[in-house]
Amino acid sequence: MAASVKKNSLPPSLISSLNQVLISRQRTNSSSVPSHPRNAEEQPDCPKPLLLITNGEGIDSPGLTSLVQALLSDGRFTLHVCAPQSDKSLAGHSVTARETVEVCSVEMSGTTAFEISGTPVDCVSLALSGALFSCSKPVLVISGINRGSSRGSNMFYSGAVAAAREALICGVPSLCLSYNWKADVRCESDLKNAANVCLPLISAAVRDIERGNFPGGCLLNIEIPSCPLANKGFKLTRQSLWRSPLSWKAVSANRRPAAGQYLSNQQSLGIKLAQLSRDASAAGAARRLNSHRTNVEIESVGIAGKSNGQPTMKKYFHLELLEKETEDADDDLDFKAVEDGYVAVTPLSLSSTDESEIKTEVSSWISVALGR
């Protein structure tokens, strides 16, 4: 069944009422039908549906905090949180190898939470392994809410999307939530609104996963527009080729702090160094730990002449992700839908051969789950 704008969109005036309907139905069902949580034998201490929350921006991200608070206020879920210690937004689907990953417990009211020195993929992989949590198989993994775009080709760089993809690889349904953050325009209260907008979709996903009606073989990449409460509804979209332009600029050596400065500031930054392999240098560790969501420094090294012992040439570059204006495009592309004010729902599969079938399945699910 082909998706249409009207069929796959939910008017903003119905979002709050839909959430209340979902809540009332859940309570009605729970009072009349015995509860049979998924994998009950594996989850004796998780009477409520278990959700694993992670992200790409780190454990202290306001987007993650807003999502956790919204889910706790909803009151129907048990939450486990496992997120990076620092910003790993552009980590992609990288994993930590040949290094020891450090895990620290975090005080986050109403949840069991850990911060990890590795990547978003490390967080999901470890959390689902059974080595960290007693309940190893959550009903759903949610990555977010991340500030900035994970749509189009940006999703290949995104640590947030990679975390959701890792869950899918491990056989657990997943969502990635991103908010179209506009610097100097939006505020952190918008993240709370974005979380509330996503609650109906999350509730419907959990319900249908437990009933066996949720689309399989894909994750759902959710993009929330800049004005969450003014959104035009949920809309099924296709992944576009849109990408934030990358701008490399040469910088002077004195703009790059020495490794010793990184190490001396680690306490104030709240960074705990992982135990490194023997061949890893302290300077290399500092550069990795200092990676920033939109600012990345690399070191370019060239050997002027090995035979005559000429000195090594070093150059320093700074990476910036630039804003890109929206271009005319098909209405069902992810970036166009978000710029037009819709909540874009893009199914991402592990295999391109099933894309048409998956899109039809997701279209039908959205129409039924959110079109009530």
N, C-alpha and C positions, 0 to 999 in steps of 0.2 A: 504494500500500500504506500503510495507516494505521500510524502509529507507536504503540507501546505502551511502558509504563514498563519492562517487563522486556526487551523487544527492543532498546530504545535505551539501556540502561544497562549499565555494565560494573562488576562487583563490584570493590571496592578491592583485594581480595587478588590480582586478576589483572592489575593495572595494570603492576607491575614485570615480571611474566613475559611479558606481551604485548609490552613494549618489547624484551625479549631475543629473542622470537620474530621480531619485525620486523627486528632487527639481523641475526640469523642468516639469515633469508630474503634480505635485501639482499645479504649476502656470498655466499650461494649463487648468486643470480641474476647477480651481477657476475662470478663466476668461470666461469659456464657460458654466459653470453650476452654478446656484445660490447656495450659501453656506447655509447648513442646519446643524448647529452645534448640537451635541448631547445634549439633555435636554435643548433646547434653552430657554424654559420658565423659567427654574431654573437658567440660567446663562446669564442674560441680559447684564452683564458687561464683558463677556468673549467671544469676537468675534472669537478669535483663539482657537484651541483645548487646553483645560486646562490640565496641567500635575501637579501632586503632587510629589514632590521630598523629600525623607527622606533617612536615612541611619542608621547604627549601631554605627559608630565611632564618631558621634557628629557633631555639626554645623560647627566647624572649620576644619573639615577634608579636606585635599587637594583633595581627591577623589570626594567629593561632590562638591567642588568648580570647579573642572575640568569639571564635568558633567554639572553643571549649565551654565558655560561659553560656552561650546560646543552647548548646546540647545539654548542659547540666540543668539549666532552667526548664528545659522541656521535660526532664525527669524520667525519660523512658529508657535510657541507655546506661550501660557501664562503660567507662572510658579508660583506655590505656593511651598514654602519650609517650612517644619516643621520637625525639627530634634532635637535629644537630646542635652542638654547642654554639656554633657561629654560623654566619651567613654562608650558605652553600647553594645559592640560587642558580648559579651557572655551572654546577658540578656535572650536569648531564647524568648519564647512567654509569658513572664511575663508582668503583668499589675500592676499599682500602686493602691493599695487599702488602705483605712483607713489613707491616707495622702492627703494633698492638693498639687496638681501639680501646679507649678509656670510657667507661660508663659511670655516670654519677646520678644518684637519685635527686629528684627535684621536688620541692614543696609546691604542689599545685592542688588546691583544695578540691575535693570530690573526685580525684583521679589518682591513678598510679602512674607516675611520670619519671622518665629518665632522659638525660641529655647525653649525647654520644659525640666523641671527638671525630667521628667519620662523616661520611656523606649521607644524603637522604636515602640512597639505596641501601647503605649499611644499616640504617635505622630500621627499615622495613624488614630486611633479610634477618637481622638479629631478633627483632621482635616476633617474627613468625617462626623462628627456629625452635622455640620452646625452652631455650636456654636462659631467657631473661624473665618472661612472664609465666605464671602458672597456667593461665589460659592461653594456649598457643595459637588458636584459630579464631580470630574475630569474624563476625558476620560480614563486616565491611571495613575497608581501609579508606580513610579520607586524608588527602594531602592538601593542606591549606589552612587558612585563607592566605594566599600569597599576593603581595602588592606588586602589580605590574602584569604584563601580558605573558601568557604561555600559549597564545594562539599562533596559527600559521607555522612558519619555520622556526619560530622561537622555541617551540616545544622540544626541538632536538637539543637545545642548550639547557633546558629547564630541569633543575634538580627536583622540582615539585612533581612534574609529569613523570620523571623517571621513578620516583618513589611509588606512584600509583601503578606504573607499568611493572615494577618489581613485584607488587602484590598480585597483579594479574598473572605474571609468570609463575608465582607460587600457588596459584589456584584460588585466590581470594578476590572477590569483586571489589572494585575500587572507584573512587571519584577523585578528581583533582579540581580544586576550587581556586580561582584566581580573580582578583578584583582589578579593574582597569583604573589603577591609581594614577592621578594626575598631580604631579609635584606642584606645590604651592597653591593648589586649588582645592584639593580634598582634605579631609581631616579624619582622625582615627575613629570618630563616631560613625563615619560611613562604613567602616569595617563591621561594626555591630549590626548595622542595617543590612549589609551584605550577607552576614551570617543568618539573620532572620529570614531573608528572602530565600535562602537555600534550604531551610528547614523542611518545607513540604516535599521537596525532591529527595532529601535524605530519608525522611520518614517513609515515603513511598518505596524507596529503594530497599530499605531494611525489611519492610513488610513483604515485598514481593520476592526478595531473596529467600526468606524463610518459607515462602509458599512455592518456590521453584519457578516463579514467573519472570524473574529479572533476566534481561538479555545477557547471554554468555559470550565469552570470547572477545570482549572488549572492555575498556575502561571508558568512563564518561569524563571528558574535559569540559568543565563548566567555567564560563567567563561571564563575570558580572559587570554591567556597565557602570560608568562613573557616578551616576545618580541612582543608587540601588532602589530606593522607594518609588522612583518615577519610571521604573522599567516597564516595558510593554508586554512582558510575558516571557515564558520559556520558548525557545525556538531551536529546532533541530538544524544543525549546520554541517557543512563540509569543511575539512581542513584546507586552509588557503596556503599560498606561498608567501604571505606577508612576513616581513622580518624587520626588526629594528636595525637600522644601519649601524655598522661598526666603524668607529673612527679611531685610528691609531695615531698617536702624537709622540714625537721624540721629546724626552724630558732630560734635564741635566742630572748628573749623578747626585748632586747635593739634595735633590728632591726625594731621593730614596733613602730612608733612614737605615742606619747600620743595623746589623743583626743584633748587636749588643743592646741597642735601644729597644728593639722588640722584646728581647728577653727580660730586660729590666722592668718593662711595663706590663708583664704578663699578669701580675696580680690585680692591678687596677683594671685591666681589660677583662678579667674573669676568664682567662684562657688557661687551660691546663694542657701542657705539652704531652703528646703521646710518646710512648717509648719507641724510639726510632731504631731501625736496623743499623748495623755497624757502619755501613757505607754512606748513611745519610748525614748530611752536615747540619749544624745548627742554623746556618743562614738559610738553607733550603727549607727547613721546617718553619722558620719565621715567615718566609714568603708564602708558604701554603696556608698558614694560620691567619695571615693578614689578607687573604683573598676577600674581595668586597663585591657586592652584588653588581654594581655598575662601574667599578674601578678596579682594574687588574693590571699589575705591573709584571713585565717579563724581562728577562735578561738575555740579550742577544750577544753571543760570544763567537768570535771568529779568530782563527789562528793565522797570523800574518805570515809566518814562515817557520816551519818546524825545524828545518835543517840549520838555519843560522841563529836560532834562539831569539828571534824578535819577540817582543812582549805581546801578550794576549790583548786583543781589542774588545772592549766592552761598550755596549750601547744600552740605553734604557728607554722603554716605550710605555705609554699609558693608554689603556683602552677605555673608550667611552661609548655607551649605547645611546644613540640619538633618537629623538622623537621623529616619527614619520607621519605625514599627513595622509588622511584616508583618500584612497583613489576610487574612481567608479569601478564597481565590480558587481558580480552576481549577488543577489540578495541573500542567498543561502550559504555564502561563505562566512566563516567564523568572525573575521575582523570587521566585515561590513555589518553583520548583525549586531555586534557589540556597539559599534559607533552609532548605529540607528536606535540604540536604546533597549535592545533585547538581551535577555540572559541566554547566551549561546551554549547549546549542548552539543558537543562534537564527540561522536564515538571514535575511539582510537583502538585499532586491533593490532595483534602481533603479526598477522599475515595479511598482505594486500589482496590475496585471492578471495577473501570472504567479505570484503568491504560492502558490496552491494547487498548481500543477504543481511549483514549486521545492521546496515542503515535502515532497512525495512523493518527489522525486528525492533530496533530502538524507537523508530517512528511510531510503531504500533503501541509500544510500552508507554511512551510519553503521552500519547493520545488517551489511553485508558487510565494510567496512573494519575495524571495531572489534569485530565479533561473532565473529571467528575464534577 
